[in-house]
Amino acid sequence: MIIRYSKKALKFLSKLDKKSIDRIREAVAGLTHTPPEGDIKPMQGYDDNRKRLRIGSWRIIFKNVDENNIEILYVIDIGNRGDIYK
């Protein structure tokens, strides 16, 4: 499985310290396992099967995409709990 980050997610990661970045990347890597690891819930109001992963006060919004029989985990956005859903 390939992991891709959106520009918005990479921008948020660039503002964090190394320890926080490692924590988030480790959690995202856990999503590639079968079954996915972490506090995952489907998001309501979207029809593209996006989900959210909770890591402390951060939220990661992602979805699984299948392109030419290659599974891709697409990280749409990363942000703080209060700001991510706006």
C-alpha positions in Angstrom: 0.0 0.0 0.0 1.2 3.4 -1.0 0.7 6.5 1.3 0.1 9.9 -0.3 -0.2 13.2 1.5 -2.1 16.2 0.2 -0.3 19.6 0.1 -2.5 20.8 3.0 -1.4 17.8 5.2 2.2 18.3 4.3 2.0 22.0 5.2 0.5 21.1 8.7 3.3 18.6 9.2 6.0 21.1 8.3 4.9 23.3 11.3 5.3 20.5 13.9 8.4 19.4 15.8 10.2 16.1 15.0 8.6 14.1 17.8 5.1 15.1 16.8 5.8 14.3 13.1 7.1 10.9 14.0 4.0 10.2 16.1 1.7 11.1 13.3 3.7 9.1 10.7 3.7 6.1 12.9 -0.1 6.3 13.3 -0.6 6.7 9.5 1.7 3.6 8.9 -0.7 1.7 11.3 -3.5 2.4 8.9 -1.8 0.2 6.3 -2.1 -2.9 8.5 -5.0 -5.4 8.3 -7.1 -4.5 10.1 -6.1 -0.8 10.4 -4.9 0.3 13.8 -6.1 3.3 15.8 -9.2 5.2 16.8 -10.9 5.3 13.4 -14.4 6.4 12.6 -16.2 7.0 9.3 -17.0 10.6 8.6 -20.7 11.6 8.1 -21.8 13.9 5.2 -19.3 12.6 2.6 -19.9 10.0 0.0 -16.3 9.3 -0.8 -15.7 6.9 2.1 -13.4 9.2 4.1 -12.6 8.4 7.7 -10.8 10.1 10.6 -8.1 8.9 12.8 -7.7 10.4 16.3 -4.2 10.9 17.7 -4.5 12.9 21.0 -5.8 16.3 20.0 -5.0 15.9 16.3 -7.2 14.4 13.6 -6.1 12.8 10.3 -8.7 12.7 7.6 -8.0 10.0 5.0 -9.5 7.6 2.5 -8.5 4.5 0.7 -8.3 4.7 -3.1 -7.7 1.9 -5.6 -5.9 3.1 -8.8 -5.1 0.4 -11.4 -5.2 -2.4 -8.7 -2.8 -0.4 -6.4 -4.1 0.4 -3.0 -3.4 4.0 -2.0 -3.9 5.5 1.4 -4.6 9.2 0.7 -4.2 11.6 3.7 -6.5 14.5 2.9 -5.9 16.7 5.9 -4.3 16.8 9.3 -5.2 19.3 12.0 -6.2 20.1 15.5 -9.5 18.8 16.8 -11.4 22.1 16.9 -10.2 23.3 13.4 -10.2 20.2 11.2 -13.9 19.8 10.7 -14.6 23.4 9.6 
